[in-house]
Amino acid sequence: PNVENKPLTQEEIDEQKEAEVGKCKICNVTLTLNDEMVNLASGMYHTACIQCDNCGRNFNGKGNLVVKDGKIWCSRCNDGEDSFFTRCASCYRALTEYGMIEKEGMAWHHDC
């Protein structure tokens, strides 16, 4: 540990990146800071290991995912009738709290 608050050497930085941070909940392989990973409430995963529980599509770190009742849903499956999100009153696509405008019990995307 760097208790003296001195800048870390490149060797120390590389050592920290190789330190184990856990195991992927799917493949059970050790994760390090060098790995592409996602930390969800249910555990840590390689991004390449995550699949939609509904359609089986790989996440691979692209797009959004939703975890509901312990199941992982890709944005495509979550955009259907079973969506966990409020729907836009204009285009009916799923809304997130960061990208919507609400008024009188209705909601819209900023660009709708």
Salt bridges, closest charged atoms under 4 A:
GLU4 OE1 - LYS6 NZ 2.99
ASP79 OD1 - ARG87 NH1 3.10
